[in-house]
Amino acid sequence: MSSSAIEFARQNHPRFLDELKALLRIPSISTLPENKDDCRLAAATLLADLQRIGMENGRLIEGPGHPLVYADWLHADGKPTVLIYGHYDVQPPDPLDEWLSPPFEPTVRNGNIYARGAVDDKGQVVAQVKALESLMAAGGKLPINVRVLFEGEEEVGGEAIAEYVASRPANLKADFALVSDTELFAPGLPTLCVGLRGMIYTELEVRGAKTDLHSGMYGGAAPNPFVSLCQIIARLKDENGRILIPGFYDGMIPPSSEELDAWRSLPFDEEEYRKAEVGSRQLVGEAGYSVLERTWARPTLDVHGMPGGFTGAGAKTVIPAKATAKVSMRLVPGLVPARAFELYKGYVEQVAPAGVEVEVRLISSGDACLVPVDNPYIRAATRALHEVWGKDTVFIRSGGSIPIVGDLDRHLGLPSVMMGFGLPDDNLHAPNEKFNLKNFELGIESLIRFLEEVGS
């Protein structure tokens, strides 16, 4: 690779890493009100860097929550336009006692940088910005037209950016999107994600008596919302992981035989996955489907928490007046979030035990998506990745959800190139989150070559 932009990136890698560390020190936790100013500082930091490297029309787009960051450079006449997306917000770092180094004091060890947000998504956002900086510094211009849109609410549902994209502003007009919020299938293996599961995230509340009651005086007569809630949850799916909501699977689009054959050829060790990544005695799920099928191409239903009642030390014999549960479903292509929620809500109301009232609330949702691999931007990405990594690109799906990808497709007609550089064991959303430093370096080079390939 003789690209002068890549040479600039290699020479400036120590500075790039220092600038990543500075961004990682900002605790931009989008879900906590006390970190609102930190989220704004992270947005302002990215905006200042985009303006410094020569991006134009930079501004913070205000809304009810954390601001969007926008900038563009539109002087490549006759060339395509890319909309580059990423997010600067992070998950809470709890549990803190499991971190080997403080979550907001980035620490380098074993060839990785450890911090909350290192890979999800600050490290990958900085890689995008540094690719643009390298191209601008080397040639004084970019090979294609570029719009940048970073958000600060991806970890809390991304409703603000969804509404902004749905309004179809003129400053989002582009030919395709570039999303770096995914991972390599295995170390050193260039990977493009071409499918995402959608999601609905809900809250289920069960109410019994008008107030908390003494279980000795009222137990046996008063309904117990926690018991009722557990009975409802137990009827949502069977012991094999199959969702029991009538009609839930109707319309689901299964993966093609060609896609299944490609997944079987991937370097995947189920036992290593169980031990190193999951850490459980055994894996569970629907019989007749591989682990990759179950995590990429089958819907799921999970319970994330059941707050309420008495959970302190000692004993308190109380029948709580209400109980809640956080329940989500991952959806696959063909399953529409609004329809899935209505089926789920109706089924919960139908199976609720006598004596309690049930309320089902939708917190957030996002569409599943599939990206055709025969478009010119995916082909340019495979050429660029092969040049940088020296291997053929593999196409995978992700079990996770990036709602903006569906929004960009539905509202703006933009196919997304999901080119990420994380690893399966990077602990995103968990203690000791990390980003491999070699992947950070080669990620910048891959993005440089990709934009050059599209421009040529």
C-alpha positions in Angstrom: 0.0 0.0 0.0 1.6 3.2 -1.2 -1.1 5.6 0.0 0.4 8.7 1.4 -2.7 8.9 3.7 -1.7 5.5 5.2 1.8 6.8 5.7 0.5 9.8 7.6 -1.7 7.6 9.8 1.3 5.3 10.7 3.5 8.3 11.5 0.8 9.8 13.7 -0.4 6.7 15.4 0.9 7.7 18.9 -1.0 11.0 18.7 -4.1 9.3 17.5 -3.9 6.9 20.5 -3.5 9.9 22.9 -6.5 11.6 21.4 -8.5 8.4 21.8 -7.5 8.2 25.5 -8.6 11.8 26.0 -12.1 11.0 24.7 -12.3 7.8 26.8 -11.6 9.8 29.9 -15.0 11.6 29.4 -17.7 9.5 31.2 -20.4 10.1 28.6 -22.9 7.7 30.1 -26.1 8.6 28.2 -28.6 6.9 30.6 -27.5 8.8 33.7 -28.8 12.4 34.2 -25.7 13.3 36.2 -23.5 12.7 33.2 -25.4 15.0 30.8 -22.6 17.6 30.8 -20.1 14.8 30.1 -22.1 13.7 27.0 -22.1 17.3 25.8 -18.3 17.5 26.4 -17.7 14.4 24.3 -19.8 15.8 21.5 -18.0 19.1 21.6 -14.6 17.3 21.6 -15.5 15.4 18.5 -16.9 18.5 16.8 -13.7 20.4 17.5 -11.6 17.6 16.1 -13.7 17.4 12.9 -13.4 21.2 12.4 -9.6 21.1 13.1 -9.0 18.5 10.4 -10.9 20.6 7.7 -14.4 19.3 7.9 -17.0 22.1 7.2 -20.4 23.2 8.4 -19.7 21.6 11.8 -22.3 22.0 14.5 -24.1 20.4 17.4 -27.7 19.6 16.5 -29.8 20.1 19.6 -32.8 18.1 20.7 -34.5 16.9 23.8 -31.5 14.7 24.8 -27.8 14.6 24.0 -26.8 16.6 20.9 -26.0 15.1 17.5 -22.6 16.0 16.0 -22.7 17.0 12.3 -20.0 18.0 9.8 -19.4 17.6 6.1 -17.0 18.0 3.2 -18.7 18.1 -0.2 -16.1 19.2 -2.8 -15.6 15.9 -4.7 -17.5 16.7 -7.8 -19.1 13.7 -9.5 -18.1 11.3 -6.7 -20.5 9.4 -4.3 -21.4 10.8 -0.9 -21.0 8.7 2.3 -22.8 9.4 5.6 -20.5 8.3 8.4 -22.2 7.2 11.6 -21.0 6.5 15.1 -21.9 7.1 18.7 -20.1 8.8 21.5 -22.2 7.7 24.4 -21.3 4.7 26.6 -22.9 2.2 28.9 -22.6 2.5 32.7 -19.4 0.8 34.0 -21.0 -1.2 36.8 -20.0 -3.5 38.5 -17.0 -1.3 39.3 -15.3 -3.9 41.5 -14.7 -6.2 38.5 -12.6 -3.7 36.6 -8.8 -4.3 36.7 -8.2 -0.6 36.0 -10.6 2.4 36.4 -13.2 2.4 33.6 -12.6 6.0 32.7 -8.8 6.0 33.0 -7.7 4.3 29.8 -5.0 1.7 30.4 -2.8 -0.1 27.8 -1.9 -3.7 28.6 -1.5 -6.9 26.6 -1.8 -5.0 23.3 -5.2 -3.6 24.2 -6.6 -0.4 25.5 -9.0 -0.9 28.4 -11.8 1.6 29.2 -15.6 1.9 29.0 -16.3 2.9 25.4 -13.0 1.6 24.1 -14.6 -0.5 21.3 -18.3 0.6 21.7 -18.0 3.0 20.1 -15.4 5.6 20.8 -12.4 3.7 19.5 -14.2 3.1 16.2 -15.5 6.6 16.0 -11.9 7.9 16.5 -10.7 5.5 13.8 -13.2 7.1 11.4 -12.1 10.6 12.2 -8.4 9.7 12.0 -9.0 8.2 8.5 -10.6 11.4 7.4 -7.7 13.4 9.0 -5.1 11.3 7.2 -6.8 11.7 3.8 -7.1 15.5 4.3 -3.5 15.8 5.5 -2.0 13.8 2.7 -3.9 15.3 -0.2 -5.7 18.4 1.0 -9.0 16.9 0.1 -11.2 13.7 0.4 -11.6 11.1 -2.4 -15.4 11.3 -2.0 -18.0 13.6 -0.5 -18.4 13.0 3.3 -21.1 13.8 5.8 -20.5 12.8 9.4 -23.3 12.2 12.0 -22.4 11.1 15.5 -25.1 10.6 18.2 -25.1 10.4 22.0 -28.1 8.2 22.7 -27.4 4.9 21.0 -27.1 3.1 24.3 -30.5 4.3 25.4 -32.5 3.6 22.3 -31.5 6.4 19.8 -35.0 7.9 19.5 -33.6 11.4 18.8 -31.5 10.4 15.8 -34.4 8.2 14.6 -36.7 11.2 14.6 -34.1 13.4 12.9 -33.4 10.8 10.1 -37.2 10.3 9.6 -37.6 14.1 9.0 -35.3 13.6 5.9 -33.1 16.7 6.4 -31.3 17.8 3.3 -28.0 17.6 5.1 -28.2 13.8 5.2 -28.5 13.3 1.4 -26.0 10.6 0.5 -25.4 7.4 -1.5 -24.5 5.0 1.3 -23.7 4.9 5.0 -20.5 3.8 6.8 -21.1 2.3 10.2 -18.2 1.2 12.4 -19.9 -0.3 15.4 -19.4 -4.0 14.7 -16.6 -6.6 15.1 -14.3 -9.0 13.3 -15.5 -12.6 13.4 -12.0 -13.7 14.6 -8.7 -12.0 15.2 -7.0 -11.0 11.9 -10.1 -12.0 9.8 -11.5 -9.0 7.8 -15.3 -9.0 8.3 -18.3 -7.2 7.0 -21.6 -7.4 9.0 -24.5 -7.7 6.5 -27.4 -8.4 8.9 -28.7 -7.2 12.2 -31.4 -8.4 14.5 -34.1 -5.9 15.4 -35.4 -5.4 18.9 -38.3 -4.4 21.1 -37.5 -3.5 24.7 -40.5 -3.5 27.1 -41.5 -3.1 30.7 -44.1 -5.4 32.2 -45.8 -4.2 35.4 -48.2 -6.4 37.5 -50.3 -4.7 40.2 -52.1 -6.5 43.0 -53.3 -4.9 46.2 -53.5 -1.1 46.7 -50.5 -1.2 49.1 -47.8 -3.6 50.4 -49.3 -6.2 52.7 -48.1 -8.4 55.6 -47.7 -12.0 54.2 -48.8 -13.5 57.5 -52.1 -11.6 57.7 -52.9 -11.6 54.0 -50.9 -14.5 52.4 -53.2 -17.0 50.8 -55.9 -14.4 50.0 -54.1 -11.4 48.5 -52.6 -11.8 45.0 -48.8 -11.7 44.9 -47.6 -9.6 41.9 -44.2 -11.2 41.8 -45.6 -14.8 41.7 -48.0 -13.6 39.0 -45.2 -12.0 37.1 -43.1 -15.2 37.2 -46.1 -17.2 36.0 -46.5 -14.8 33.0 -42.8 -14.9 32.1 -42.8 -18.7 32.4 -45.5 -18.9 29.7 -43.6 -16.7 27.2 -41.2 -19.4 26.0 -40.6 -23.1 26.5 -37.6 -24.9 28.0 -36.0 -25.1 24.5 -36.1 -21.4 23.9 -39.1 -21.3 21.5 -41.3 -18.3 22.0 -44.9 -19.3 22.7 -46.7 -16.2 21.6 -49.2 -17.3 18.9 -48.3 -16.0 15.5 -45.0 -14.6 16.6 -42.9 -16.4 14.0 -45.3 -15.7 11.1 -43.5 -13.9 8.2 -40.0 -14.7 9.4 -37.4 -14.8 6.6 -34.9 -17.6 7.2 -31.3 -17.4 6.0 -30.6 -18.7 2.5 -28.8 -22.0 2.0 -25.8 -20.1 0.6 -25.6 -18.0 3.7 -25.8 -21.1 6.0 -23.1 -22.8 4.0 -20.9 -19.7 4.4 -21.5 -19.7 8.2 -20.5 -23.4 8.4 -17.2 -22.5 6.9 -16.3 -19.9 9.5 -13.6 -20.7 12.1 -16.1 -21.2 15.0 -15.4 -23.6 17.9 -18.6 -24.0 19.9 -16.9 -25.4 23.0 -14.4 -22.5 23.0 -17.3 -20.1 22.6 -19.0 -21.7 25.6 -16.0 -21.6 27.8 -14.2 -18.4 26.8 -17.1 -16.1 25.9 -20.2 -17.4 27.6 -18.6 -19.1 30.6 -21.6 -21.4 31.4 -21.9 -25.1 32.0 -23.7 -25.6 28.7 -25.3 -23.7 25.9 -29.1 -23.5 25.5 -31.6 -22.7 22.8 -33.7 -24.1 20.1 -32.8 -27.6 19.0 -31.9 -28.1 15.3 -30.1 -24.8 14.9 -26.4 -24.0 15.2 -25.1 -21.5 17.7 -24.6 -19.0 14.9 -28.1 -19.5 13.6 -29.6 -19.1 17.1 -27.7 -15.9 17.7 -27.9 -14.3 14.2 -31.1 -15.5 12.6 -33.5 -16.6 15.2 -35.7 -14.4 17.4 -35.2 -14.4 21.2 -37.0 -13.3 24.4 -35.0 -12.3 27.4 -35.6 -10.9 30.9 -33.1 -8.3 32.0 -34.3 -7.4 35.5 -37.1 -7.6 38.0 -36.9 -4.6 40.3 -39.3 -4.3 43.2 -40.3 -5.8 46.5 -37.9 -6.3 49.4 -34.2 -7.1 48.5 -32.4 -5.8 51.6 -30.4 -7.8 54.2 -32.5 -9.9 56.6 -36.2 -10.6 56.3 -39.3 -8.6 55.6 -42.5 -10.6 55.0 -44.1 -8.3 52.6 -46.4 -9.0 49.7 -45.5 -6.1 47.3 -48.3 -4.1 45.7 -46.6 -4.3 42.3 -43.8 -6.0 40.5 -42.0 -5.1 37.2 -39.8 -6.9 34.7 -37.7 -5.6 31.8 -38.3 -7.9 28.9 -36.8 -7.6 25.4 -37.1 -9.6 22.1 -34.5 -9.7 19.4 -36.2 -9.8 16.0 -35.1 -11.2 12.6 -35.9 -10.1 9.1 -39.6 -10.4 8.4 -40.7 -9.7 12.0 -42.0 -6.1 12.4 -41.4 -4.5 15.8 -44.9 -2.9 16.1 -46.6 -6.2 15.2 -44.4 -8.2 17.5 -45.2 -5.9 20.4 -49.0 -6.1 19.8 -48.8 -9.9 19.7 -46.7 -10.0 22.9 -49.0 -7.4 24.7 -52.1 -9.3 23.8 -50.7 -12.6 24.9 -49.5 -11.3 28.2 -53.0 -9.8 28.9 -54.5 -13.1 28.0 -52.4 -15.3 30.2 -52.2 -13.0 33.3 -53.4 -14.8 36.4 -56.6 -13.7 38.2 -56.5 -11.0 40.7 -53.9 -8.8 39.1 -53.8 -5.9 36.6 -51.1 -6.0 33.9 -49.6 -3.1 32.0 -47.2 -3.7 29.1 -45.1 -0.7 28.0 -42.9 -0.3 24.9 -39.6 1.4 25.8 -37.8 1.3 22.5 -37.7 -0.6 19.2 -35.7 -1.1 16.0 -36.0 -3.0 12.8 -33.9 -6.0 11.7 -32.0 -5.5 8.4 -30.2 -7.4 5.7 -27.7 -5.6 3.4 -27.3 -7.0 -0.2 -23.7 -8.0 -0.7 -23.7 -7.3 -4.4 -23.7 -3.5 -4.2 -20.6 -1.5 -5.3 -19.8 -0.2 -1.8 -19.6 -3.7 -0.3 -17.4 -4.7 -3.2 -15.1 -1.7 -2.6 -15.0 -2.6 1.1 -13.9 -6.2 0.3 -11.1 -4.9 -1.9 -9.9 -2.5 0.7 -10.0 -5.0 3.5 -8.1 -7.6 1.5 -5.4 -5.1 0.7 -4.9 -4.1 4.4 -5.4 -7.5 6.1 -4.2 -9.8 3.3 -7.2 -12.2 3.5 -10.6 -12.5 1.9 -13.5 -10.8 3.7 -16.1 -13.0 5.5 -19.8 -11.9 5.6 -21.5 -12.3 8.9 -24.7 -11.2 10.7 -24.8 -9.8 14.2 -27.2 -10.9 17.0 -27.2 -7.3 18.2 -29.2 -4.3 17.0 -28.1 -1.0 15.5 -31.5 0.7 15.0 -30.0 3.5 12.9 -29.1 1.1 10.1 -32.8 0.3 9.6 -33.7 4.0 9.9 -31.2 5.0 7.2 -32.5 2.3 4.9 -36.2 3.0 5.5 -36.2 6.8 5.5 -33.2 7.7 3.3 -32.8 4.6 1.1 -29.2 4.2 2.2 -27.4 0.8 2.2 -25.0 0.6 5.1 -21.4 -0.8 5.0 -21.0 -2.1 8.5 -17.2 -2.2 8.8 -16.1 -2.7 12.4 -12.9 -3.7 14.1 -13.8 -5.0 17.5 -13.3 -8.6 18.6 -15.9 -11.1 20.1 -14.1 -11.0 23.5 -13.9 -7.2 23.8 -16.4 -7.1 26.7 -18.6 -4.4 25.4 -21.3 -3.5 28.0 -19.2 -5.5 30.6 -16.3 -4.8 32.9 -12.8 -4.6 31.3 -14.0 -3.4 27.9 -11.1 -3.2 25.5 -10.0 -2.4 22.0 -7.1 -4.2 20.3 -4.5 -1.6 19.4 -3.5 -3.4 16.2 -7.2 -3.4 15.2 -7.4 0.3 15.9 -4.4 0.9 13.7 -5.5 -1.4 10.8 -9.0 -0.1 11.2 -7.9 3.4 10.3 -5.9 2.0 7.3 -8.9 0.0 6.2 -11.2 3.0 6.3 -8.7 5.1 4.4 -8.4 2.5 1.6 -12.1 2.0 1.5 -12.8 5.7 0.9 -10.0 5.7 -1.7 -11.5 2.6 -3.4 -15.0 4.2 -3.6 -13.5 7.4 -4.9 -11.6 5.6 -7.7 
